[in-house]
Each structure stands twice: as C-alpha cells, then as structure tokens.
Amino acid sequence: MWRVAITIAGLDSGGGAGIHADIKTFAAMGVHGTTALTCVTAQNTYEVREAQCLAPSLVRSQIMAVWDDMGIDAGKTGMLGTREIIEEVASTVSKLGFPLVVDPVMVAKSGAPLISDDAVDVLRRRLLPVAKVVTPNRPEAERLTGMKIASEKDAERAAEYIHKEYGTEVVVVKGGHLEGAEAVDVVYYKGSFHKFSTPRLESRATHGTGCAYSAAIAAALAKGLDPLEAIKTAKRFIYTAIKYGVSRGKGHWPVNPTAWVEIPAERWRAVQELNAALDLIRRNAAVFAKAIPEVQSNIGYVIDPRYAEGPGDVAAVPGRIVNYMGEARPSGPPTFGASSHTARKILAFVKKGAEARAAMNIRYSPDLVEKAKSLGYRVAVVDRRKEPEEVKQVEGGSMAWVVGEALSQTGGAPPDIIADLGDWGKEPQITILGRSPVEVVEKALRLLT
C-alpha cells in the first residue's frame, strides 16, 4: 500500500526549499519520502550564505541504501551542485530504472547560483536523457536551449527542443515567469502539447515552488498516475501551497505543501468540534431552550485562521437552533457557509488576531450580564445606537464596528461575552465567544445554570 519516493537534492536551512519542501510534499501526497542529500546550504528567505556539497560516492550510497531496503517507486532531483554529483546520479538512476523528475535547479530564489557553470552541460547530456520528466522554469529553459522565451509559443518550441535534443520523455516548461492572468505550464508529451493553468497569484510565498512542484509530480508518479494526471495534480497542489504560503521571513516566503492536507483536515475537524458542542446542547436542551432569542440561536466555528478566507470557511447550523416544545434543537447538521451573520462576527475577531474562533448567540438579559461578570468573564457591553451612520452603510461594517468596540473595552483580549444592546429593528443579544465550540457551550452552561 505504501509507495516510496526519493528526493536527491540540497538542504535549505530555512526550510523553504530543497529536501525540506520535498519531504513535506511527499507526506502531503501520501507517499513515504526518502532522501539523498547532495549539498548543505546556510540559507534563509533572502540569501544563501554558504554551501558545501557532499562526495558523489556518499550521494550514491544514500540512494542505494534506500533502494536495497525499500525500493524506489519514483524520484526527483533538485540542487545537485557539481558535475561529479550529476554524473553519479545519472549513472545510478539509469541502472536502477525508477522514473525520475528533474527540477534543473540552477539559481536560488535569492539569485545565488546553485550549480557550477561546467555542470550545466553535464546536466544536459547525462541527466536529461535519464529523466522521465523535466520541469524548467523560463530562465532554466532558456539556458538549456539557448532560446529566448517570451510567450507560450516560445515555451512550446523550447519543450519540443528539449525532448528531441536530450530525450526526456515529458517536458514541462513552467509559466510562472511569463506574463498573463493565468500561470500556464506547457507540456510536451508523446508528440503533443498540453497546457495546465491556474490563476496567477500575487504572493510573496514563492520560495520552494519548483521543489514542491517537481516533488508532487514524483509522488503522483510513485502512486501510479499517468504523467499528464501527475502534472495536473501537481499544478493544483502547488497553487494551494503558494496561496496559503508561510508568511515568515524578510524575503521570499516559503510555500506551504501541508496546506494540501491541512485544509480538508481543518474542515473535517470543525464539523466534529461543532457536533460535540451540539451534543452538549442536546443533553441540556431544556436549559438552552430558555435562552434562545426571537431570531433563534446559532453556533459557528472557523477553520484555522491561516486558511480562513470568508463565510464559506465557517461552519454553523443551517436553520439555526430553535426552541421546540421547551427543548433546544439544531435544525440540521453543521454546514459551512450556513450562517453569514455568525461567520462575519467570528471572522471579524480572527482578522484582528483574537483567539475567538467560535461564537454562539443567546437572549439578552441584564441579569445574565451581571452573572457573567460575577463568574469572572471578560464582558463587553456594546450600544449599537452609537454606531456611526457611515459604518452602517458599509457591507460588513457593523460587525467590524461591534468587534472593535468590544476589543477596546477588554484591552485587546477577546471577550468571553459581548452584550449587544441592539438598535432599531435589531434585537438585543448576548454573544458568547471561545476558542472552540465546546468551550463556548460550557461557558453558556455556567452562565445559564
């Protein structure tokens, strides 16, 4: 059931590219990742300070150690550093015969060279004929072919040239460096051109894009996908990794390969957390029934804020929580995008960095506000009648204003309770906030019993 992929590449001490990006990609794609380290770099998001390459024989020994024990279903290369290492890798892989994806790394994102000048020709003559797939970006394709690439047609000519001149079965000329609203990768395979595109992202998170992309192709090949399906999957993968990149560092931020699995996991986790909270409400149905306001109650929970973009990332109860014959009952199972009002409130807190990912509304009562204070809850009392008229006219402005008022009263710490005194046509309510839905319901129970 387990497939094995190997990365033959350098180490990036900043964790954004090289074997770090590859291993994270392998794990996210569901294959067991192994490594053959070629070079060590002292590197961060904006510079390569130092680099030292290993002996070619040690690189070969690493590959063989994996092969002899587990086998290798597919591999990829990254930074190879020297002509001697390239020669050794080409010789070893040609004998073993596993499908190899070559990311012809020549220059770091910071602009530092990652391969010696005399090694480029060896890469062309020795490694490309061994590769099943090669994934040059525009500058790399220009150096491999001697052509100027300024359009998709130029990319097609370069891809066909690399295939015919060096024998690589599948050639992917990446479109990240070309102009246009779409990032279009041109693929030459079995005499035909194919194009895979995603919307172009204006993102600083581009460190490690080539590494993760080629690693995703290798992982897909290891799992038995056809080359075109492997490239299609990898294109979606790298789009996600860039879109939800790691916003740390002074230079080019690292891509985030784990977003591929973290986002679906977060959505599943949010539903499970809400189900646990709703079970607690059902077990105390009579208590909560008395606290349901005229507009009904709801409870919502946002996925990890690193991945939350809008109301569609907040799960809540469709149809709300109602009072049915003296018992609180959810109208349906937790669903993403089920409550715009609850979602906007939670997202307004998240955008301000507050650790309040869950919220529930109940009826307003001065007695409940006083009890909340006696329980030691952080309480904010917001009078909506003071909301500026110009704020009311902006879509979503009211919720942002309420949250801002609440945080100003609690010194920036997320309140446990917001007592919203309402306004003309707006029912007074109490919002209970917490880090999780269960925490919110437990706070409500202490308040209501």
N, C-alpha and C positions, 0 to 999 in steps of 0.2 A: 504493500500500500504506500510505503514511503518512497519518494524519488529523491535522488541526491544530485545537487548542483554544486559546482565548484567555481569560485572566483579566483582568478590568477591576477593579482592587482596589488597596488600600493596601499599603505596605511596613511590615513589622514587623521592627525591627532585632534583635529577639530570635530571629527565625527560626521562631517557633512558629505564626504565623497569617499571614493576608494572602497576598501573591503567593508567599512562600516555601513555605507549605503547599500552595498550588495547583500550583506548578510541580513540586514533589516528587510530588504526587498524579498529575498528568498523566503524568510519566515512569513511575511505577509502573504506571499503567493502560495504558501502551503507546501514547500519543499524543504528538505534538510540541507542547510547551507554548510559548505566546507570551504577552506581557504588554502591558497598557496601564496604566501606573501613574497612580493618582489622587491619592494623598496619601502623604506620608512621615511616619512616626511614630518618635519616640525611645521605645522600648518594651522591656520585658522581661517576665518571667513574672508580675510582681506590680503593675506600674503602667505607665501611659502618661505620659511626662514632657512631651512636646511633640509637636505635629502641625502640618503645613503642607500645604495642598492645592495642586495644580498648576492652571494655567489650563485651563479647559474645552477651549479650542481645541487645547491640547497633548495632552489625553486623546484627542480625536477624531483628531488626526494620528497617534497611535500605532496606533489601531485601523485606520485607513485604510492605514498603511504595511504592516501585516501583510496586510490584505485584498488590496491591489493586487499583492502579490508572491506570496503562497502560498494565498490564500483562507482562509476560516474555516469549519470544519465544525460547531462549536458553541462557545459561550462561557458565561462566568459572571461575575456581579458580586459584589463584596464591599463593602468600605468605599468609599463614593462621596463622603462628606464634605459636599458643598454642593448646594443646589438647582440651581445652574447646571451642575454636572457631571452631575447626574441628567438634567436636560433635554437636555444634549448627547449623553449615552449613549443615552437613549431615542430621540432623533431619528436618530442614526447607525445604531443597530441596526435600527430599523424600516425604514430604507431598504435595508439590506444583507440582512436577512431570515434570518440564521442563527438556529438555536434557542438561546435564552438561558435560563440558570438564574439566578434572582435569589436570592441569600442576603441578606435585608434587614437587613444589619448595622446596628445602632443603638447598641449598648453593648459595650465591650470586656469580656473576662473579668474584668478588674480592677475593672469598674464605671464606667470613664471613658466619656463619650459620644463616639461616632464619627460622628455625623451631627447637623447643626443642626436645631433644632426646626421651622423653616419648610420643611425639606427633606422631612419625613416625608409631608406631604400631596402633594408633587410626586411622591414615590416611588409613592404610591398611584395617583394619577391618570395619570401619564405612563409610569412604568416597568413596573408590573404588567401593564397591557394588552399590552405588547410581549413580556413573558416567556412562555416555554413552560412553565417550572416555577418555582415559588417555594417556598422552604424555611424558613419561620419557625419559631423555637422558641416555647415557650409565651408568654414575655413579649412577643416580637415580634408574635405572632399577636394577643395581647390589644390591643396598641397599634394594629395595623392594623384591627381590627374593633370595638374598644370593648367586647368581650365579656370576661367572666371565665371562664377555662378551668381547670377543676379535675378533669376526667375525660376519658375517650376520647370520650364522647358530646358533651361540650363542644367537643372538638377537631374532631369531625365537623361540628358546626354552623359552627365558625369556617372550616373548609376550604371548605365549600359557599358560605358567605357571600363569601369572598374571590374564588372563581371567578365567582359571579353578579354581584357588585358591581363587580369590576375586570377580569374577563375573562381571567385567567390560566388556561391550559388545564389544567394539572396543579398541584394544591396539596398540599404535604406539610407537615403540622403535626407537628413532631418531638416525641417523647415523653420526651426526656431530663430535662425539668424536672417531669414528673408522677411520682406515687408508683407503687410496684409492683415486683415482682421482675423484670419484663421492661420494657425500654425499647421502647415501641410507637409507631411512626410511623403516623399516619393520613393516607391519601392519597385525595384526591377526584379522579376521572378519568372522564370520559365518563358522568357521572351516577351513578357507583357509588363506594362506599367500599372501600378496600383497606387491610390492615394488615400492616406488616412489623416484626418484633420480634427482638430479641437479648437474651440475659441482661444484666441491669443490672450494670455493673462498678463496684466501689468503687475508683476510681482518681483520683490527682491529675493524671493526664495528660489534661486536657480543653481545654487551650489550642489553638485551631485546629480544633476539631471541626466547627463549621459550615462553615468554609472548605474543609476537606478533603472533607467530605461532599458539598457542592454541586459541588466540582470533580470528584469521582468521577462524579457524575451527568452532568455536562457531558462528561466524557471518554467515558463509555459512549454518550451520545447521538451524539458525534462519530464513534464507531465503528459507528453504525447500529442500536443496540439500541432496542427499543420502550421508551417511558417507564417502564413498570412493571418491565421487566427491568433497566433502568438504575438505578432506585431500589433494587431488590432487591440488585443487585451492590454499589452504593454503601453499602448498610446493612452488608453483610458486611465491606466494605473498612474502614469507619470503626470497626467493632467491633475489628478487628485492630489498627488504628492506635492506638486507645485502650489496648487490652490490653497492647500492647508499647510504651508511650509512652517518651519520652526523660526519664529520671529526673535531670534537671538543673534547677536554679533554686530560688528560695525561695518561689515562688507556685504557680500552676497550671502543671504541666509541659506541654511541647509533645506533641501527638500525633505518631505516627511513621508517616507514609504509606509509607515504604520497606519497612516490615515485610511488606507485601503481596507483595513480590518477594524480599526478603532471606531469609525463612524457607524457601520452596521451594528457593532457590539454595543455602542452607546445607545442606539435606538432600541435595541432589544432590552438593555438594562433599564432604560427609562420606563418602558412598559411594565417590566417586572416590579420595579420600585413602586409604581403607581398602583399596580394590582395589590401589593402588600398593604399599601395605605388604605385602599378601598375595602379590603377585608377587615381592617381595623374599624373602619366606619360602620360596616355591616354588623360587626359584633357589638357596636354601641349605637345601633340605629335609632333608638328612642332619644338618646341624648342629643344626637346631631339633628334629628328632625326638628327639635325646638329652636335650633339655631339657624335654620335655613331662611334667608330673606325672601322678599316677594319676587326678586329677579332670579331666585334659585341660587344654589351654591355650585362651585366648581373647584377643582384642584388640578394644578398643572405642574409640569416638571420639564425643564430644558435639558437637552443633552450637554455634554461637556462644552463649556463656553468657547473653547478653542475651535469648535466645529459648528457652533450655532450661528445661523445667518438670518433667520426670520421666524415667523409664527409656525412655519412648517416643521421646525425643529423643536417645538414644544408640544408635548403630549398632554391631553386633558380628556375630560369625559364629554362625549358628544351628547347633546341634550341635557347636560348638567346633572346635578344631584338634586333630587326632588323629595318633598315630604309626601309619602304615600301612606295614608291611613296611620299617621303617627310614627312612621319609620323612614329614615333617610335611605334612599335607594339611588344608586347610579343608573342613569338611563341607558348606558351602554358601556362597552369595554374601552379602555384608554385608546385614544387615536391621535395621531399627530395632526396638528392644524385644526383641532376640534373647537378651540375657543380663542378667538382673536383677542378678546379683552384680557383674559388671563395671561396669554402669551405676551402681549405688549407690556404688561406690568412686570413680568419676570425678566424679559429682555432689557427693559429699561434699567433694572438693577444690575444685570450682568454687564451691560455696556459701561457702567460706572465702576466696575471691578468689585462689586459687592458679592459676597458669598451667599447669595439668596437665590437658589436655583428652583425652589418650589414655593408655591403660594396657594392659599385657599381663602375664599371669602365666606363670611358668616354675617348674621344680622348684627346691626349696631345696637349697643346699649351702653349708657354711661356706667352702669354697674359693672359690665364686663371690662370696660376700660380701667376702672379703678381696681378691679381684681387683678388685671394684668400687671398693673404697677406693683401691687402687693406681692405678686409672685416673682418680682424682680425682672420682669420682661422689659426690654427696651421698647418704649412706646412713643410713637409719633402721632400727633393729632393734626390733621390737615383740614383746613377750611376751604373747600372748593370755591366758595363765593369770592375769595381773594385772588383767584386765578385771573391773570391779565387777559383781556379780551383778544388780544392779538395771538396769544398762545392757543386759545380755544379754536382759532381758525386754522391752525396747522394740523394736518393729519398726524395723529400720534403725539401731538404736543402736550395734551392734557396729562397723559400718563407720565411723560418725562418730567412734567412740572410737579406732579404729586410725588414722584420718587425723589426729585431734587429737594423738595420741601422736607420730606421725611428724613433724608440723609443729613440735611443741615441741622435738624433737631437732635440727631443721635451722634453728631460729631464724625460722620462718615461711616460709622459702623452700621451694618444692616439692621434695621429694627426687627424685633420679633412681631410687633403689632403695628399696623397703621390704622388709626381710627379716622376714616374719611367721613366728614360731617355732611357731605352731599351738597347739592345745589338744586336750582330749579329744574325739576324733571329728573334728578339723579338721586336715587335712594341712598341714604347713609349706610355705610357698610364697614365692617372690620375685615382687614386682610391680615392673615397670619402667614409669616414667612419663615423659611428654614432652608437648610442645605439639602434636605431630601423630603419627599412626600411623607414618609413615616414620621420624621421629626415634626413636620407641620401638624399632622393629625394628633400626635402625642401632646404638643403644645395646646392644641384646641381642647383636648380632653381635660387637661389640667385646668383650663380656663372655664370649661362648661360644667364641671362636676364639683 
